[in-house]
Amino acid sequence: MKISTEINSIARYVGHEDAVRMVADAGFDAWDFSMHVMACYDWSKGTVIPSDHPLNGDAYLEYAYKLGEIGRENGIVCNQSHSPYPVHVPEVRAKTVRALECTAAAGGKICVVHPVNNFTPAQNAEYYAEFLPAAKKLGVKIAAENMYNWDNAAGHAAVAACCSPQSFIDNLEAVGSPDLVACLDLGHAEMMHYFGVSAVDMIYALGNERLQALHIHDNDRTHDNHQIPFSMDIDFEPIVKALKDIGYNGYFTLEAAGYIGKYSSDDVKGGVKKLAAAARRLAEMFEG
């Protein structure tokens, strides 16, 4: 089992190029090209923050290719990516094809593109239909992710697109294309236990053919903490067993951005190494 991690949280300290190098040095096999900087959304103001990052410039493909080359020079590959979100915002949605292009340029095979939280499967099918032709041409699969809304009164997650086994399957089947697969966010799945849903249920329901990518992190099963595995309340043993049972053959990709956010620029390298150790522990559980 090969291990990977998102680089967006690391790049905030050292930039994308050194983030790829740091992930390789820590012992990961791959890196997740998280491209939120393309359309960084200010949730408090409801606007997209302007950015002069190279991924927003005319030479964005050259930059993405360069990142892929840096990875290969350091012995790792780009296994997957993440398109900007929230996708209901037109300026963010407009960057989706660019994200697919950058995924291909970096060497990635899967790009996670969120469904629209409150769309029906039929509405999300129309939404994904905008991007599937470009993805197919580029040789990149789009992965939908299980989402959640938030119930302020109840103090926990509320239902959203792909949040349950049936909802996820309904959204995939509404598209009915092998170029749309599933990325299971383990933390999001565990947050839905209030509705009788678990990550294990999702894994068995989706199966090997649909489930081709993961977002792995830990939380208190109520909040979206995005912490390092084995630090909070998610029980990873049955999750790893379920992945092994279905013959999961993707990567173990971490999305523990909240954990990296605790570090300073001086010691983030140590944090990335701790992430790699946690990911390797999960891989060894799977292999054992």
N, C-alpha and C positions, 0 to 999 in steps of 0.2 A: 504494500500500500504506500503510495507516494503522498507527500504532504506539501501543502501550499498555504499562502496567507495573502490577504489583501494588503496593498501597499499605500493606500490613500492616507491612513493614519500616520504611517512612517514618513511619507513624503512631506507632510506638514512641517517636519523638523529638518529634513535633509534634502528634500527635492526628490523627484521620481527616479532619477538616474542612480543616485546613491542609495535610495531605498531598495532598488533591485539588487544592488551589490550587497547591501546589508542582509537581505533575506537569504541570499546565496551563502554568505559567510556564516549565517546562523545555523545552516544545515538543512534548509528546506530544499525540496526537489523542484519547486515551481513557484510562480508568483501570480497573483490575481490582479489584473490590470483594472483597478477601480478608478473610474474616470469622472468622479463627481466634480472635479475642478472645471470641467467643460461648462457646467451650468450650476454653480453653487447657489443653492436656494436659501434665502434668509427667511426662516419660518415666522419670525416675529413681525417682519415688515411685509411679507408676502411678495417679495421681489427677488429676481435673480441678481446676484452680486457680479458686477463687471470684473472680468479677469483677462489679463494679457498673457496668460500661460501659453506656451507653445502649442498645446492641444487645441487652442482656440484660434491659432494663427493659420496662415495659408500653407505652412509647411507641416501641418499636423501629422500627415502620413509618414513623412521622413522622421519625425520625432518618435512616433510609435515604433517604426522599424528599428530606430537606434536603440530604444529600450529593449526590444527583443534581442538585438545583437549583444547588448551588455549582459543580458541574462545568459545567452548561449556561451559567451566568452567566460562566464563564471560558473558554467556547468548546470544552469537551470533553464527551464522553459516557462513561457506564459501558458498556463493551462486553461484559464477562463478570465472573464472580465465582468465589469458591472457598468451598465449605462447609467447616466445621470437620472435622478429622480427628485421630486415627485412628478410623475408622468402626466398628471392632469394639467400641469402648467404648460402652455403652448411653447414658451421659449426653451423649456427643458426637453419636451417631446421632440422639438425640432433638431436636437442633437443626437437622436437615436441612430440614424444612419451613419453619422460620423463616428459614433462609438463602435458600430459594427465594422466599419472600415479600419479603424485603429486596432480592433481586436485581431483582424486578419493580418494586418501589417506587423503586429507584434508576435504573431504565430499562435494566437489563441484559437481554440476550437468552439468555445461556448461563450455567449454573451448573455448575462442576466439582464432582462428587461422587465421591470415590475408590471404587473397588470394594473388596471385602474381599480382602486379599492372598491368602489361602489357600483361598478359596472356589472351587468349580468354576463354570463358566459358568451351569449350572442354578441353583446356589445364589445366585449374584450376580443372576440374573434375578429370583428371588423377592425379593431385597433391594431392587432398583431398583423393583419393582412397588409397593412401599410408597409411593414418592414420585412416580411418574409421573403419577398422576391430579391431584395438586396442581400439578405443573409445567405440565401441559397447560392446566389452568384458568387459571393465571397467565400463560400465553403465554411460558413460559421452557423452553428445552431443557436437559436434563441431559447433561453431558459426562463420560463415564468417562475415566479417566487410566491410562496404562501405569505399573505399579508395579514395585517390586523388593523382595526380601528381602535379608538379608545373611548371607554365609557367613563366620563368624569364622575357621574353620580355613583356608579358601582365601584370605581377605583381599580378597574382592571380592563383587559383587552375586550374588544367587541368584534363581531364577525365582519369579515371582508373577503375579497376575492381570494380563492384558493386556500382558505383558512382551515378547511376540513378535508378529509379524504375525498368525499363526494364532490365538494366544490372544486377541488383541484382537478379531479378527473373530468368533471363536466366542462371546465374551462379548456382543458387540453383537447377533449373530444369535439368541442365546438369548432376548433380549428382543424383537427384531423390531419395534421401534417407531421411527418417524421422530423421536420426541421424545427418544431416547437417541442421542447422537453421540459422536465421539471428540475428546478433547483430547490431543495428543501432546506429552509432555514430552521435549524433545530430549536433555536431559542424562541422564534415566533410560534412554532408548533407547541412547545411546552407552555407558552403563555395562554394557550387556548384550553387548558385543562378544565377551566370553569365550564366549558361546553362539552366535556367528555372526550376531548381530543388529546392525543399525545404524538410525539415524534415517532414512536414505534408504530402506532396505528397508521400514520402517514406513509412510513417506509413500506410496510407490508401491502398497503393498498396501491401504492404507485408501482411497485415492482421494479425490476432491473431495467426493463425497456424504457420506461418513462423517466425514472430517477437517474439523472446523469451528472448532477452537480450538488454540492453541499455548501452551506454557510454554517460553520461550527463555532459556537461560543457558549458561554455559561450565563445564567441569570438566576433570579430568585423565583422564577416561574410566574411572576406577575409583571415585572418591568423588563424593558428591552435593554438590559445592562451591557451586553456585548463584552463580557469579561472572559478571561483566560479559562479554558476548560479545567475542571476539578477544583474551582475556587468558590462555587456557589451551590445551587440546589438541584441542578440537573443530574440525573443518574445516567451516566454514559454507558454503563455495562449492557443494559438491555437494548440500547440504541445501536451499539456496535454489533451486538449479536444479530439484531434484525437486519442490519446492512449486510452482514456476512451471510445470513440465511437467504437473502434474495440474490446474492451474487453480485453485489454492487462492485462495479469496476471503474468508477471515477476516482477523483482525487479526494483526499481529506483536506478541505480548504477552510482555514480559519477566517473568521470575521470578528475578531476581538478588538475592535477599534476603541471601545471604551477603556479597555485595559491599557493600551498604548497611550491613550490620552492622559494617563496619570504620570507619565514620565516627563523628564525635561530633555532638552536637546543634548545634554551632556551624558545622559545614561540610557537613552532610548535603545542603543545597541544591545545592552544587557536585557532589556525587556523583550526584544525580538528573539534573543536566544532562549529566553524562558518560554516564549510562545512555541518555538521549534521543539523544545523538550516536551511540552504538553502534547503537541501534535504527534510527535514520535511515540509517545506513550499510547495514544489512541490507535495508532497504526499497529503497534505491537499487540494490543488487545485484539485487533481485527485478525492479525496474522496468527495469533495463538489460538 
